[in-house]
């Protein structure tokens, strides 16, 4: 029997599902910690994945509710790339990964779980991490609690200029 500890999943399983888009943020920052928002830029923001593939799994969505890369303005696209560079640097410092997967899924057929609001993923990876679990037993292992990861990353983003 396999047992994996993922206590934050029960919120998702039993909790009410939001009717509004999870990436459409209010202008105020009162909910940022609860929503796991690490940093806000002018056109985009950095948020932790609430149901991560790996500890430190970050996402960079634009504020604007768009589905496709081609709908982004030059300014939005440029700032998103800037923040992916910032996130890569922070993940290297905070987690010392052996590599980082960076990706974008456009449309359900491409694997987008939330296809209506574009977002890039940054997933830290380590040699010998959960890769074999996904292949051999269709299981993912998250070795660190989300709040611990948030506390580890937040100080790095406080130094980032918007």
Phi and psi in radians as a Rosetta constraint file:
Dihedral C 1 N 2 CA 2 C 2 CIRCULARHARMONIC -1.724 0.35
Dihedral N 2 CA 2 C 2 N 3 CIRCULARHARMONIC 2.349 0.35
Dihedral C 2 N 3 CA 3 C 3 CIRCULARHARMONIC -2.251 0.35
Dihedral N 3 CA 3 C 3 N 4 CIRCULARHARMONIC 2.128 0.35
Dihedral C 3 N 4 CA 4 C 4 CIRCULARHARMONIC -2.124 0.35
Dihedral N 4 CA 4 C 4 N 5 CIRCULARHARMONIC 2.393 0.35
Dihedral C 4 N 5 CA 5 C 5 CIRCULARHARMONIC -1.594 0.35
Dihedral N 5 CA 5 C 5 N 6 CIRCULARHARMONIC 2.039 0.35
Dihedral C 5 N 6 CA 6 C 6 CIRCULARHARMONIC -2.554 0.35
Dihedral N 6 CA 6 C 6 N 7 CIRCULARHARMONIC 1.223 0.35
Dihedral C 6 N 7 CA 7 C 7 CIRCULARHARMONIC -1.112 0.35
Dihedral N 7 CA 7 C 7 N 8 CIRCULARHARMONIC -0.408 0.35
Dihedral C 7 N 8 CA 8 C 8 CIRCULARHARMONIC -1.276 0.35
Dihedral N 8 CA 8 C 8 N 9 CIRCULARHARMONIC -0.287 0.35
Dihedral C 8 N 9 CA 9 C 9 CIRCULARHARMONIC -1.155 0.35
Dihedral N 9 CA 9 C 9 N 10 CIRCULARHARMONIC -0.526 0.35
Dihedral C 9 N 10 CA 10 C 10 CIRCULARHARMONIC -1.099 0.35
Dihedral N 10 CA 10 C 10 N 11 CIRCULARHARMONIC -0.588 0.35
Dihedral C 10 N 11 CA 11 C 11 CIRCULARHARMONIC -1.007 0.35
Dihedral N 11 CA 11 C 11 N 12 CIRCULARHARMONIC -0.786 0.35
Dihedral C 11 N 12 CA 12 C 12 CIRCULARHARMONIC -1.215 0.35
Dihedral N 12 CA 12 C 12 N 13 CIRCULARHARMONIC -0.756 0.35
Dihedral C 12 N 13 CA 13 C 13 CIRCULARHARMONIC -1.148 0.35
Dihedral N 13 CA 13 C 13 N 14 CIRCULARHARMONIC -0.841 0.35
Dihedral C 13 N 14 CA 14 C 14 CIRCULARHARMONIC -1.688 0.35
Dihedral N 14 CA 14 C 14 N 15 CIRCULARHARMONIC -0.367 0.35
Dihedral C 14 N 15 CA 15 C 15 CIRCULARHARMONIC -1.317 0.35
Dihedral N 15 CA 15 C 15 N 16 CIRCULARHARMONIC 2.858 0.35
Dihedral C 15 N 16 CA 16 C 16 CIRCULARHARMONIC -1.187 0.35
Dihedral N 16 CA 16 C 16 N 17 CIRCULARHARMONIC 2.498 0.35
Dihedral C 16 N 17 CA 17 C 17 CIRCULARHARMONIC -1.542 0.35
Dihedral N 17 CA 17 C 17 N 18 CIRCULARHARMONIC 2.298 0.35
Dihedral C 17 N 18 CA 18 C 18 CIRCULARHARMONIC -1.164 0.35
Dihedral N 18 CA 18 C 18 N 19 CIRCULARHARMONIC 2.439 0.35
Dihedral C 18 N 19 CA 19 C 19 CIRCULARHARMONIC -1.442 0.35
Dihedral N 19 CA 19 C 19 N 20 CIRCULARHARMONIC -0.513 0.35
Dihedral C 19 N 20 CA 20 C 20 CIRCULARHARMONIC -1.495 0.35
Dihedral N 20 CA 20 C 20 N 21 CIRCULARHARMONIC 2.828 0.35
Dihedral C 20 N 21 CA 21 C 21 CIRCULARHARMONIC -1.177 0.35
Dihedral N 21 CA 21 C 21 N 22 CIRCULARHARMONIC 2.291 0.35
Dihedral C 21 N 22 CA 22 C 22 CIRCULARHARMONIC -1.197 0.35
Dihedral N 22 CA 22 C 22 N 23 CIRCULARHARMONIC -0.303 0.35
Dihedral C 22 N 23 CA 23 C 23 CIRCULARHARMONIC -1.699 0.35
Dihedral N 23 CA 23 C 23 N 24 CIRCULARHARMONIC -0.042 0.35
Dihedral C 23 N 24 CA 24 C 24 CIRCULARHARMONIC -1.593 0.35
Dihedral N 24 CA 24 C 24 N 25 CIRCULARHARMONIC 1.730 0.35
Dihedral C 24 N 25 CA 25 C 25 CIRCULARHARMONIC -1.493 0.35
Dihedral N 25 CA 25 C 25 N 26 CIRCULARHARMONIC 2.597 0.35
Dihedral C 25 N 26 CA 26 C 26 CIRCULARHARMONIC -1.237 0.35
Dihedral N 26 CA 26 C 26 N 27 CIRCULARHARMONIC 2.765 0.35
Dihedral C 26 N 27 CA 27 C 27 CIRCULARHARMONIC -1.154 0.35
Dihedral N 27 CA 27 C 27 N 28 CIRCULARHARMONIC -0.582 0.35
Dihedral C 27 N 28 CA 28 C 28 CIRCULARHARMONIC -1.285 0.35
Dihedral N 28 CA 28 C 28 N 29 CIRCULARHARMONIC 2.770 0.35
Dihedral C 28 N 29 CA 29 C 29 CIRCULARHARMONIC -1.816 0.35
Dihedral N 29 CA 29 C 29 N 30 CIRCULARHARMONIC 0.195 0.35
Dihedral C 29 N 30 CA 30 C 30 CIRCULARHARMONIC -1.000 0.35
Dihedral N 30 CA 30 C 30 N 31 CIRCULARHARMONIC -0.557 0.35
Dihedral C 30 N 31 CA 31 C 31 CIRCULARHARMONIC -1.735 0.35
Dihedral N 31 CA 31 C 31 N 32 CIRCULARHARMONIC 0.072 0.35
Dihedral C 31 N 32 CA 32 C 32 CIRCULARHARMONIC -1.014 0.35
Dihedral N 32 CA 32 C 32 N 33 CIRCULARHARMONIC -0.790 0.35
Dihedral C 32 N 33 CA 33 C 33 CIRCULARHARMONIC -1.149 0.35
Dihedral N 33 CA 33 C 33 N 34 CIRCULARHARMONIC -0.757 0.35
Dihedral C 33 N 34 CA 34 C 34 CIRCULARHARMONIC -1.074 0.35
Dihedral N 34 CA 34 C 34 N 35 CIRCULARHARMONIC -0.688 0.35
Dihedral C 34 N 35 CA 35 C 35 CIRCULARHARMONIC -1.445 0.35
Dihedral N 35 CA 35 C 35 N 36 CIRCULARHARMONIC -0.086 0.35
Dihedral C 35 N 36 CA 36 C 36 CIRCULARHARMONIC 1.217 0.35
Dihedral N 36 CA 36 C 36 N 37 CIRCULARHARMONIC 0.523 0.35
Dihedral C 36 N 37 CA 37 C 37 CIRCULARHARMONIC -1.356 0.35
Dihedral N 37 CA 37 C 37 N 38 CIRCULARHARMONIC 2.148 0.35
Dihedral C 37 N 38 CA 38 C 38 CIRCULARHARMONIC -1.647 0.35
Dihedral N 38 CA 38 C 38 N 39 CIRCULARHARMONIC -0.556 0.35
Dihedral C 38 N 39 CA 39 C 39 CIRCULARHARMONIC -2.783 0.35
Dihedral N 39 CA 39 C 39 N 40 CIRCULARHARMONIC 2.542 0.35
Dihedral C 39 N 40 CA 40 C 40 CIRCULARHARMONIC -2.063 0.35
Dihedral N 40 CA 40 C 40 N 41 CIRCULARHARMONIC 2.233 0.35
Dihedral C 40 N 41 CA 41 C 41 CIRCULARHARMONIC -1.773 0.35
Dihedral N 41 CA 41 C 41 N 42 CIRCULARHARMONIC -2.858 0.35
Dihedral C 41 N 42 CA 42 C 42 CIRCULARHARMONIC -1.371 0.35
Dihedral N 42 CA 42 C 42 N 43 CIRCULARHARMONIC -0.724 0.35
Dihedral C 42 N 43 CA 43 C 43 CIRCULARHARMONIC -1.992 0.35
Dihedral N 43 CA 43 C 43 N 44 CIRCULARHARMONIC -0.253 0.35
Dihedral C 43 N 44 CA 44 C 44 CIRCULARHARMONIC -2.587 0.35
Dihedral N 44 CA 44 C 44 N 45 CIRCULARHARMONIC 3.088 0.35
Dihedral C 44 N 45 CA 45 C 45 CIRCULARHARMONIC -2.561 0.35
Dihedral N 45 CA 45 C 45 N 46 CIRCULARHARMONIC 2.945 0.35
Dihedral C 45 N 46 CA 46 C 46 CIRCULARHARMONIC -2.008 0.35
Dihedral N 46 CA 46 C 46 N 47 CIRCULARHARMONIC 2.261 0.35
Dihedral C 46 N 47 CA 47 C 47 CIRCULARHARMONIC -2.383 0.35
Dihedral N 47 CA 47 C 47 N 48 CIRCULARHARMONIC 2.550 0.35
Dihedral C 47 N 48 CA 48 C 48 CIRCULARHARMONIC -1.400 0.35
Dihedral N 48 CA 48 C 48 N 49 CIRCULARHARMONIC 2.576 0.35
Dihedral C 48 N 49 CA 49 C 49 CIRCULARHARMONIC -1.304 0.35
Dihedral N 49 CA 49 C 49 N 50 CIRCULARHARMONIC 2.149 0.35
Dihedral C 49 N 50 CA 50 C 50 CIRCULARHARMONIC -1.209 0.35
Dihedral N 50 CA 50 C 50 N 51 CIRCULARHARMONIC -0.407 0.35
Dihedral C 50 N 51 CA 51 C 51 CIRCULARHARMONIC -2.232 0.35
Dihedral N 51 CA 51 C 51 N 52 CIRCULARHARMONIC 1.247 0.35
Dihedral C 51 N 52 CA 52 C 52 CIRCULARHARMONIC -1.291 0.35
Dihedral N 52 CA 52 C 52 N 53 CIRCULARHARMONIC 2.756 0.35
Dihedral C 52 N 53 CA 53 C 53 CIRCULARHARMONIC -1.493 0.35
Dihedral N 53 CA 53 C 53 N 54 CIRCULARHARMONIC -0.354 0.35
Dihedral C 53 N 54 CA 54 C 54 CIRCULARHARMONIC -2.793 0.35
Dihedral N 54 CA 54 C 54 N 55 CIRCULARHARMONIC 2.679 0.35
Dihedral C 54 N 55 CA 55 C 55 CIRCULARHARMONIC -1.032 0.35
Dihedral N 55 CA 55 C 55 N 56 CIRCULARHARMONIC 2.347 0.35
Dihedral C 55 N 56 CA 56 C 56 CIRCULARHARMONIC 1.553 0.35
Dihedral N 56 CA 56 C 56 N 57 CIRCULARHARMONIC 0.137 0.35
Dihedral C 56 N 57 CA 57 C 57 CIRCULARHARMONIC -1.126 0.35
Dihedral N 57 CA 57 C 57 N 58 CIRCULARHARMONIC 1.972 0.35
Dihedral C 57 N 58 CA 58 C 58 CIRCULARHARMONIC -1.920 0.35
Dihedral N 58 CA 58 C 58 N 59 CIRCULARHARMONIC 2.794 0.35
Dihedral C 58 N 59 CA 59 C 59 CIRCULARHARMONIC -2.369 0.35
Dihedral N 59 CA 59 C 59 N 60 CIRCULARHARMONIC 2.558 0.35
Dihedral C 59 N 60 CA 60 C 60 CIRCULARHARMONIC -2.165 0.35
Dihedral N 60 CA 60 C 60 N 61 CIRCULARHARMONIC 1.701 0.35
Dihedral C 60 N 61 CA 61 C 61 CIRCULARHARMONIC -1.780 0.35
Dihedral N 61 CA 61 C 61 N 62 CIRCULARHARMONIC 2.725 0.35
Dihedral C 61 N 62 CA 62 C 62 CIRCULARHARMONIC -1.374 0.35
Dihedral N 62 CA 62 C 62 N 63 CIRCULARHARMONIC 2.795 0.35
Dihedral C 62 N 63 CA 63 C 63 CIRCULARHARMONIC -1.167 0.35
Dihedral N 63 CA 63 C 63 N 64 CIRCULARHARMONIC -0.686 0.35
Dihedral C 63 N 64 CA 64 C 64 CIRCULARHARMONIC -1.177 0.35
Dihedral N 64 CA 64 C 64 N 65 CIRCULARHARMONIC 2.412 0.35
Dihedral C 64 N 65 CA 65 C 65 CIRCULARHARMONIC -1.425 0.35
Dihedral N 65 CA 65 C 65 N 66 CIRCULARHARMONIC 1.587 0.35
Dihedral C 65 N 66 CA 66 C 66 CIRCULARHARMONIC -2.218 0.35
Dihedral N 66 CA 66 C 66 N 67 CIRCULARHARMONIC 2.662 0.35
Dihedral C 66 N 67 CA 67 C 67 CIRCULARHARMONIC -1.697 0.35
Dihedral N 67 CA 67 C 67 N 68 CIRCULARHARMONIC -0.468 0.35
Dihedral C 67 N 68 CA 68 C 68 CIRCULARHARMONIC -2.263 0.35
Dihedral N 68 CA 68 C 68 N 69 CIRCULARHARMONIC 2.597 0.35
Dihedral C 68 N 69 CA 69 C 69 CIRCULARHARMONIC -0.958 0.35
Dihedral N 69 CA 69 C 69 N 70 CIRCULARHARMONIC -0.623 0.35
Dihedral C 69 N 70 CA 70 C 70 CIRCULARHARMONIC -1.224 0.35
Dihedral N 70 CA 70 C 70 N 71 CIRCULARHARMONIC -0.219 0.35
Dihedral C 70 N 71 CA 71 C 71 CIRCULARHARMONIC -1.530 0.35
Dihedral N 71 CA 71 C 71 N 72 CIRCULARHARMONIC -0.163 0.35
Dihedral C 71 N 72 CA 72 C 72 CIRCULARHARMONIC -1.306 0.35
Dihedral N 72 CA 72 C 72 N 73 CIRCULARHARMONIC 2.512 0.35
Dihedral C 72 N 73 CA 73 C 73 CIRCULARHARMONIC -1.306 0.35
Dihedral N 73 CA 73 C 73 N 74 CIRCULARHARMONIC 2.872 0.35
Dihedral C 73 N 74 CA 74 C 74 CIRCULARHARMONIC -1.006 0.35
Dihedral N 74 CA 74 C 74 N 75 CIRCULARHARMONIC -0.717 0.35
Dihedral C 74 N 75 CA 75 C 75 CIRCULARHARMONIC -1.133 0.35
Dihedral N 75 CA 75 C 75 N 76 CIRCULARHARMONIC -0.756 0.35
Dihedral C 75 N 76 CA 76 C 76 CIRCULARHARMONIC -1.109 0.35
Dihedral N 76 CA 76 C 76 N 77 CIRCULARHARMONIC -0.843 0.35
Dihedral C 76 N 77 CA 77 C 77 CIRCULARHARMONIC -1.072 0.35
Dihedral N 77 CA 77 C 77 N 78 CIRCULARHARMONIC -0.726 0.35
Dihedral C 77 N 78 CA 78 C 78 CIRCULARHARMONIC -1.133 0.35
Dihedral N 78 CA 78 C 78 N 79 CIRCULARHARMONIC -0.816 0.35
Dihedral C 78 N 79 CA 79 C 79 CIRCULARHARMONIC -1.148 0.35
Dihedral N 79 CA 79 C 79 N 80 CIRCULARHARMONIC -0.641 0.35
Dihedral C 79 N 80 CA 80 C 80 CIRCULARHARMONIC -1.092 0.35
Dihedral N 80 CA 80 C 80 N 81 CIRCULARHARMONIC -0.732 0.35
Dihedral C 80 N 81 CA 81 C 81 CIRCULARHARMONIC -1.135 0.35
Dihedral N 81 CA 81 C 81 N 82 CIRCULARHARMONIC -0.709 0.35
Dihedral C 81 N 82 CA 82 C 82 CIRCULARHARMONIC -1.004 0.35
Dihedral N 82 CA 82 C 82 N 83 CIRCULARHARMONIC -0.780 0.35
Dihedral C 82 N 83 CA 83 C 83 CIRCULARHARMONIC -1.253 0.35
Dihedral N 83 CA 83 C 83 N 84 CIRCULARHARMONIC -0.493 0.35
Dihedral C 83 N 84 CA 84 C 84 CIRCULARHARMONIC -1.174 0.35
Dihedral N 84 CA 84 C 84 N 85 CIRCULARHARMONIC -0.617 0.35
Dihedral C 84 N 85 CA 85 C 85 CIRCULARHARMONIC -1.153 0.35
Dihedral N 85 CA 85 C 85 N 86 CIRCULARHARMONIC -0.775 0.35
Dihedral C 85 N 86 CA 86 C 86 CIRCULARHARMONIC -1.045 0.35
Dihedral N 86 CA 86 C 86 N 87 CIRCULARHARMONIC -0.816 0.35
Dihedral C 86 N 87 CA 87 C 87 CIRCULARHARMONIC -1.096 0.35
Dihedral N 87 CA 87 C 87 N 88 CIRCULARHARMONIC -0.706 0.35
Dihedral C 87 N 88 CA 88 C 88 CIRCULARHARMONIC -1.050 0.35
Dihedral N 88 CA 88 C 88 N 89 CIRCULARHARMONIC -0.797 0.35
Dihedral C 88 N 89 CA 89 C 89 CIRCULARHARMONIC -1.082 0.35
Dihedral N 89 CA 89 C 89 N 90 CIRCULARHARMONIC -0.785 0.35
Dihedral C 89 N 90 CA 90 C 90 CIRCULARHARMONIC -1.156 0.35
Dihedral N 90 CA 90 C 90 N 91 CIRCULARHARMONIC -0.758 0.35
Dihedral C 90 N 91 CA 91 C 91 CIRCULARHARMONIC -1.070 0.35
Dihedral N 91 CA 91 C 91 N 92 CIRCULARHARMONIC -0.680 0.35
Dihedral C 91 N 92 CA 92 C 92 CIRCULARHARMONIC -1.085 0.35
Dihedral N 92 CA 92 C 92 N 93 CIRCULARHARMONIC -0.746 0.35
Dihedral C 92 N 93 CA 93 C 93 CIRCULARHARMONIC -1.243 0.35
Dihedral N 93 CA 93 C 93 N 94 CIRCULARHARMONIC -0.748 0.35
Dihedral C 93 N 94 CA 94 C 94 CIRCULARHARMONIC -1.391 0.35
Dihedral N 94 CA 94 C 94 N 95 CIRCULARHARMONIC -0.564 0.35
Dihedral C 94 N 95 CA 95 C 95 CIRCULARHARMONIC -2.132 0.35
Dihedral N 95 CA 95 C 95 N 96 CIRCULARHARMONIC -0.217 0.35
Dihedral C 95 N 96 CA 96 C 96 CIRCULARHARMONIC 0.858 0.35
Dihedral N 96 CA 96 C 96 N 97 CIRCULARHARMONIC 0.904 0.35
Dihedral C 96 N 97 CA 97 C 97 CIRCULARHARMONIC -1.278 0.35
Dihedral N 97 CA 97 C 97 N 98 CIRCULARHARMONIC 2.797 0.35
Dihedral C 97 N 98 CA 98 C 98 CIRCULARHARMONIC -1.433 0.35
Dihedral N 98 CA 98 C 98 N 99 CIRCULARHARMONIC -0.331 0.35
Dihedral C 98 N 99 CA 99 C 99 CIRCULARHARMONIC -2.903 0.35
Dihedral N 99 CA 99 C 99 N 100 CIRCULARHARMONIC 2.978 0.35
Dihedral C 99 N 100 CA 100 C 100 CIRCULARHARMONIC -2.435 0.35
Dihedral N 100 CA 100 C 100 N 101 CIRCULARHARMONIC 2.185 0.35
Dihedral C 100 N 101 CA 101 C 101 CIRCULARHARMONIC -1.473 0.35
Dihedral N 101 CA 101 C 101 N 102 CIRCULARHARMONIC 2.294 0.35
Dihedral C 101 N 102 CA 102 C 102 CIRCULARHARMONIC -2.180 0.35
Dihedral N 102 CA 102 C 102 N 103 CIRCULARHARMONIC 2.210 0.35
Dihedral C 102 N 103 CA 103 C 103 CIRCULARHARMONIC -2.685 0.35
Dihedral N 103 CA 103 C 103 N 104 CIRCULARHARMONIC 2.918 0.35
Dihedral C 103 N 104 CA 104 C 104 CIRCULARHARMONIC -2.469 0.35
Dihedral N 104 CA 104 C 104 N 105 CIRCULARHARMONIC 2.230 0.35
Dihedral C 104 N 105 CA 105 C 105 CIRCULARHARMONIC -1.956 0.35
Dihedral N 105 CA 105 C 105 N 106 CIRCULARHARMONIC 2.046 0.35
Dihedral C 105 N 106 CA 106 C 106 CIRCULARHARMONIC -1.859 0.35
Dihedral N 106 CA 106 C 106 N 107 CIRCULARHARMONIC 1.912 0.35
Dihedral C 106 N 107 CA 107 C 107 CIRCULARHARMONIC 1.634 0.35
Dihedral N 107 CA 107 C 107 N 108 CIRCULARHARMONIC 2.659 0.35
Dihedral C 107 N 108 CA 108 C 108 CIRCULARHARMONIC -1.041 0.35
Dihedral N 108 CA 108 C 108 N 109 CIRCULARHARMONIC -0.703 0.35
Dihedral C 108 N 109 CA 109 C 109 CIRCULARHARMONIC -1.090 0.35
Dihedral N 109 CA 109 C 109 N 110 CIRCULARHARMONIC -0.453 0.35
Dihedral C 109 N 110 CA 110 C 110 CIRCULARHARMONIC -1.550 0.35
Dihedral N 110 CA 110 C 110 N 111 CIRCULARHARMONIC -0.029 0.35
Dihedral C 110 N 111 CA 111 C 111 CIRCULARHARMONIC 1.816 0.35
Dihedral N 111 CA 111 C 111 N 112 CIRCULARHARMONIC 0.140 0.35
Dihedral C 111 N 112 CA 112 C 112 CIRCULARHARMONIC -1.205 0.35
Dihedral N 112 CA 112 C 112 N 113 CIRCULARHARMONIC 2.069 0.35
Dihedral C 112 N 113 CA 113 C 113 CIRCULARHARMONIC -1.335 0.35
Dihedral N 113 CA 113 C 113 N 114 CIRCULARHARMONIC -0.608 0.35
Dihedral C 113 N 114 CA 114 C 114 CIRCULARHARMONIC -2.143 0.35
Dihedral N 114 CA 114 C 114 N 115 CIRCULARHARMONIC 1.547 0.35
Dihedral C 114 N 115 CA 115 C 115 CIRCULARHARMONIC -1.406 0.35
Dihedral N 115 CA 115 C 115 N 116 CIRCULARHARMONIC -0.325 0.35
Dihedral C 115 N 116 CA 116 C 116 CIRCULARHARMONIC -1.366 0.35
Dihedral N 116 CA 116 C 116 N 117 CIRCULARHARMONIC -0.235 0.35
Dihedral C 116 N 117 CA 117 C 117 CIRCULARHARMONIC -2.337 0.35
Dihedral N 117 CA 117 C 117 N 118 CIRCULARHARMONIC 1.903 0.35
Dihedral C 117 N 118 CA 118 C 118 CIRCULARHARMONIC -0.901 0.35
Dihedral N 118 CA 118 C 118 N 119 CIRCULARHARMONIC 2.435 0.35
Dihedral C 118 N 119 CA 119 C 119 CIRCULARHARMONIC -2.813 0.35
Dihedral N 119 CA 119 C 119 N 120 CIRCULARHARMONIC 2.409 0.35
Dihedral C 119 N 120 CA 120 C 120 CIRCULARHARMONIC -1.547 0.35
Dihedral N 120 CA 120 C 120 N 121 CIRCULARHARMONIC 2.553 0.35
Dihedral C 120 N 121 CA 121 C 121 CIRCULARHARMONIC -1.885 0.35
Dihedral N 121 CA 121 C 121 N 122 CIRCULARHARMONIC 2.469 0.35
Dihedral C 121 N 122 CA 122 C 122 CIRCULARHARMONIC -2.218 0.35
Dihedral N 122 CA 122 C 122 N 123 CIRCULARHARMONIC 2.050 0.35
Dihedral C 122 N 123 CA 123 C 123 CIRCULARHARMONIC -2.152 0.35
Dihedral N 123 CA 123 C 123 N 124 CIRCULARHARMONIC 1.932 0.35
Dihedral C 123 N 124 CA 124 C 124 CIRCULARHARMONIC -1.139 0.35
Dihedral N 124 CA 124 C 124 N 125 CIRCULARHARMONIC 2.508 0.35
Dihedral C 124 N 125 CA 125 C 125 CIRCULARHARMONIC -2.350 0.35
Dihedral N 125 CA 125 C 125 N 126 CIRCULARHARMONIC 2.608 0.35
Dihedral C 125 N 126 CA 126 C 126 CIRCULARHARMONIC -2.260 0.35
Dihedral N 126 CA 126 C 126 N 127 CIRCULARHARMONIC 2.522 0.35
Dihedral C 126 N 127 CA 127 C 127 CIRCULARHARMONIC -1.053 0.35
Dihedral N 127 CA 127 C 127 N 128 CIRCULARHARMONIC 2.210 0.35
Dihedral C 127 N 128 CA 128 C 128 CIRCULARHARMONIC 1.433 0.35
Dihedral N 128 CA 128 C 128 N 129 CIRCULARHARMONIC 0.234 0.35
Dihedral C 128 N 129 CA 129 C 129 CIRCULARHARMONIC -1.276 0.35
Dihedral N 129 CA 129 C 129 N 130 CIRCULARHARMONIC -2.508 0.35
Dihedral C 129 N 130 CA 130 C 130 CIRCULARHARMONIC -1.360 0.35
Dihedral N 130 CA 130 C 130 N 131 CIRCULARHARMONIC 0.095 0.35
Dihedral C 130 N 131 CA 131 C 131 CIRCULARHARMONIC -0.901 0.35
Dihedral N 131 CA 131 C 131 N 132 CIRCULARHARMONIC -0.840 0.35
Dihedral C 131 N 132 CA 132 C 132 CIRCULARHARMONIC -1.142 0.35
Dihedral N 132 CA 132 C 132 N 133 CIRCULARHARMONIC -0.534 0.35
Dihedral C 132 N 133 CA 133 C 133 CIRCULARHARMONIC -1.125 0.35
Dihedral N 133 CA 133 C 133 N 134 CIRCULARHARMONIC -0.773 0.35
Dihedral C 133 N 134 CA 134 C 134 CIRCULARHARMONIC -1.152 0.35
Dihedral N 134 CA 134 C 134 N 135 CIRCULARHARMONIC -0.666 0.35
Dihedral C 134 N 135 CA 135 C 135 CIRCULARHARMONIC -1.333 0.35
Dihedral N 135 CA 135 C 135 N 136 CIRCULARHARMONIC -0.810 0.35
Dihedral C 135 N 136 CA 136 C 136 CIRCULARHARMONIC -1.457 0.35
Dihedral N 136 CA 136 C 136 N 137 CIRCULARHARMONIC -0.607 0.35
Dihedral C 136 N 137 CA 137 C 137 CIRCULARHARMONIC -2.368 0.35
Dihedral N 137 CA 137 C 137 N 138 CIRCULARHARMONIC 0.275 0.35
Dihedral C 137 N 138 CA 138 C 138 CIRCULARHARMONIC 0.856 0.35
Dihedral N 138 CA 138 C 138 N 139 CIRCULARHARMONIC 0.821 0.35
Dihedral C 138 N 139 CA 139 C 139 CIRCULARHARMONIC -2.294 0.35
Dihedral N 139 CA 139 C 139 N 140 CIRCULARHARMONIC 2.461 0.35
Dihedral C 139 N 140 CA 140 C 140 CIRCULARHARMONIC -1.940 0.35
Dihedral N 140 CA 140 C 140 N 141 CIRCULARHARMONIC 2.547 0.35
Dihedral C 140 N 141 CA 141 C 141 CIRCULARHARMONIC -2.115 0.35
Dihedral N 141 CA 141 C 141 N 142 CIRCULARHARMONIC 2.180 0.35
Dihedral C 141 N 142 CA 142 C 142 CIRCULARHARMONIC -1.956 0.35
Dihedral N 142 CA 142 C 142 N 143 CIRCULARHARMONIC 1.888 0.35
Dihedral C 142 N 143 CA 143 C 143 CIRCULARHARMONIC -1.441 0.35
Dihedral N 143 CA 143 C 143 N 144 CIRCULARHARMONIC -0.055 0.35
Dihedral C 143 N 144 CA 144 C 144 CIRCULARHARMONIC -2.385 0.35
Dihedral N 144 CA 144 C 144 N 145 CIRCULARHARMONIC 2.471 0.35
Dihedral C 144 N 145 CA 145 C 145 CIRCULARHARMONIC -1.179 0.35
Dihedral N 145 CA 145 C 145 N 146 CIRCULARHARMONIC 2.544 0.35
Dihedral C 145 N 146 CA 146 C 146 CIRCULARHARMONIC -0.979 0.35
Dihedral N 146 CA 146 C 146 N 147 CIRCULARHARMONIC -0.759 0.35
Dihedral C 146 N 147 CA 147 C 147 CIRCULARHARMONIC -1.131 0.35
Dihedral N 147 CA 147 C 147 N 148 CIRCULARHARMONIC -0.609 0.35
Dihedral C 147 N 148 CA 148 C 148 CIRCULARHARMONIC -1.145 0.35
Dihedral N 148 CA 148 C 148 N 149 CIRCULARHARMONIC -0.769 0.35
Dihedral C 148 N 149 CA 149 C 149 CIRCULARHARMONIC -1.107 0.35
Dihedral N 149 CA 149 C 149 N 150 CIRCULARHARMONIC -0.756 0.35
Dihedral C 149 N 150 CA 150 C 150 CIRCULARHARMONIC -1.025 0.35
Dihedral N 150 CA 150 C 150 N 151 CIRCULARHARMONIC -0.814 0.35
Dihedral C 150 N 151 CA 151 C 151 CIRCULARHARMONIC -1.099 0.35
Dihedral N 151 CA 151 C 151 N 152 CIRCULARHARMONIC -0.553 0.35
Dihedral C 151 N 152 CA 152 C 152 CIRCULARHARMONIC -1.281 0.35
Dihedral N 152 CA 152 C 152 N 153 CIRCULARHARMONIC -0.671 0.35
Dihedral C 152 N 153 CA 153 C 153 CIRCULARHARMONIC -1.493 0.35
Dihedral N 153 CA 153 C 153 N 154 CIRCULARHARMONIC -0.622 0.35
Dihedral C 153 N 154 CA 154 C 154 CIRCULARHARMONIC -0.928 0.35
Dihedral N 154 CA 154 C 154 N 155 CIRCULARHARMONIC -0.779 0.35
Dihedral C 154 N 155 CA 155 C 155 CIRCULARHARMONIC -1.036 0.35
Dihedral N 155 CA 155 C 155 N 156 CIRCULARHARMONIC -0.567 0.35
Dihedral C 155 N 156 CA 156 C 156 CIRCULARHARMONIC -1.162 0.35
Dihedral N 156 CA 156 C 156 N 157 CIRCULARHARMONIC -0.706 0.35
Dihedral C 156 N 157 CA 157 C 157 CIRCULARHARMONIC -1.308 0.35
Dihedral N 157 CA 157 C 157 N 158 CIRCULARHARMONIC -0.362 0.35
Dihedral C 157 N 158 CA 158 C 158 CIRCULARHARMONIC -1.181 0.35
Dihedral N 158 CA 158 C 158 N 159 CIRCULARHARMONIC -0.364 0.35
Dihedral C 158 N 159 CA 159 C 159 CIRCULARHARMONIC -1.534 0.35
Dihedral N 159 CA 159 C 159 N 160 CIRCULARHARMONIC -0.199 0.35
Dihedral C 159 N 160 CA 160 C 160 CIRCULARHARMONIC -1.404 0.35
Dihedral N 160 CA 160 C 160 N 161 CIRCULARHARMONIC 2.273 0.35
Dihedral C 160 N 161 CA 161 C 161 CIRCULARHARMONIC -1.484 0.35
Dihedral N 161 CA 161 C 161 N 162 CIRCULARHARMONIC 2.431 0.35
